């Protein structure tokens, strides 16, 4: 079916671990994205999602935007390597009920794969497979 490196997003928006909640919120808004990868010494150390903002900032009625990002970020994240089979990544996402996987190569962030990426890939594959089947049926 293919490997993650074939469909992963290579341009991942990151933010440094010592940033504030406000810094992260502004970056999410500016880039119109739903998550950031938190970096320290050029290595991923966590992620922060829109959900983290809601559950750990807004719901706890925190109002000080100078709060360190480390207070709401998720330190646990799942990852795969670029050569991981796409079906293995899908299974990992389903097993852990997550929407994204970081792609790590030799300890460095190489990209990210999201549900949206996988859906687009699978849709294209289904359309191509369907077209091929229709052409075969015509012959």
C-alpha positions in Angstrom: 0.0 0.0 0.0 2.9 2.4 0.6 5.0 3.9 3.3 4.4 6.9 5.5 7.2 8.9 3.8 5.1 8.9 0.7 2.2 10.8 2.2 3.5 12.5 5.3 3.5 16.3 5.7 7.1 17.4 5.9 6.4 21.1 6.8 5.5 20.7 10.4 4.8 23.8 12.5 6.8 23.7 15.7 7.3 25.9 18.8 10.0 25.9 21.4 9.3 24.3 24.8 9.9 27.5 26.7 7.1 29.4 24.9 3.9 30.6 26.5 0.3 29.5 26.0 -0.3 32.9 24.3 2.6 32.3 21.9 1.2 28.9 20.9 -2.4 30.2 20.6 -1.2 33.0 18.3 0.7 30.5 16.1 -2.2 28.2 15.8 -4.4 31.0 14.8 -1.9 32.5 12.3 -1.2 29.2 10.6 -4.8 28.0 10.8 -3.8 24.7 12.2 -5.0 22.5 15.1 -1.8 21.4 16.8 1.9 22.3 17.3 4.9 20.1 17.9 6.9 21.2 20.9 10.7 21.2 20.4 13.6 21.3 22.7 17.2 21.1 21.4 15.9 20.3 17.9 14.0 17.2 19.2 10.3 16.8 19.7 9.3 16.7 23.3 5.5 16.9 23.1 2.5 18.3 21.3 -0.2 20.9 22.0 -3.6 20.7 20.4 -6.7 22.8 20.4 -8.1 20.1 22.7 -5.3 20.8 25.2 -6.3 24.5 25.2 -9.9 23.6 26.0 -9.3 20.9 28.6 -6.2 22.3 30.4 -6.5 26.1 30.0 -10.1 27.3 29.3 -11.9 24.6 31.3 -9.6 25.2 34.3 -10.4 28.9 34.0 -6.8 29.9 33.6 -6.6 33.4 32.3 -2.9 34.3 32.5 -1.6 34.0 28.9 2.0 34.1 30.2 1.5 30.6 31.6 4.3 28.3 30.2 3.2 26.0 27.4 4.7 23.2 29.4 1.6 23.4 31.7 -0.9 22.4 29.0 1.2 20.4 26.5 1.0 16.7 26.1 4.4 15.1 26.8 3.2 11.7 25.5 2.9 11.4 21.8 2.9 8.5 19.3 5.3 8.3 16.4 6.3 6.2 13.5 9.3 6.1 11.2 9.1 7.2 7.5 9.4 3.6 6.3 6.4 2.5 8.4 3.7 0.9 6.2 0.6 3.1 5.9 -1.7 0.3 7.1 0.5 -0.1 10.3 0.2 3.7 11.0 -3.6 3.5 10.5 -3.8 0.6 12.9 -1.6 2.4 15.5 -3.9 5.5 15.3 -7.0 3.3 15.7 -5.5 1.3 18.6 -4.6 4.5 20.5 -7.6 6.6 19.4 -5.4 9.4 18.1 -5.6 11.7 15.2 -1.9 12.3 14.4 1.4 10.6 14.5 4.8 12.3 14.5 7.2 10.9 12.0 10.6 10.5 13.6 13.8 9.6 11.8 17.0 9.1 13.8 15.6 11.1 16.7 14.6 14.1 14.6 11.2 15.3 13.5 10.8 14.4 9.8 7.1 15.0 9.4 3.6 14.3 10.6 0.8 12.1 9.5 -2.8 13.0 10.3 -6.2 11.5 9.9 -6.8 14.0 7.1 -3.7 12.9 5.2 -4.7 9.2 5.5 -8.3 9.9 4.5 -7.1 11.8 1.3 -4.7 9.0 0.5 -7.3 6.2 1.0 -9.9 8.1 -1.0 -7.5 8.5 -3.9 -6.5 4.8 -3.7 -10.2 3.8 -3.7 -10.9 6.0 -6.7 -8.0 4.6 -8.6 -8.8 1.0 -7.7 -12.4 1.6 -8.8 -11.4 3.1 -12.1 -9.1 0.2 -12.8 -11.8 -2.3 -12.0 -14.3 -0.5 -14.3 -11.8 -0.5 -17.1 -11.1 -4.2 -16.6 -14.8 -4.9 -16.6 -15.3 -3.0 -19.9 -12.7 -5.3 -21.6 
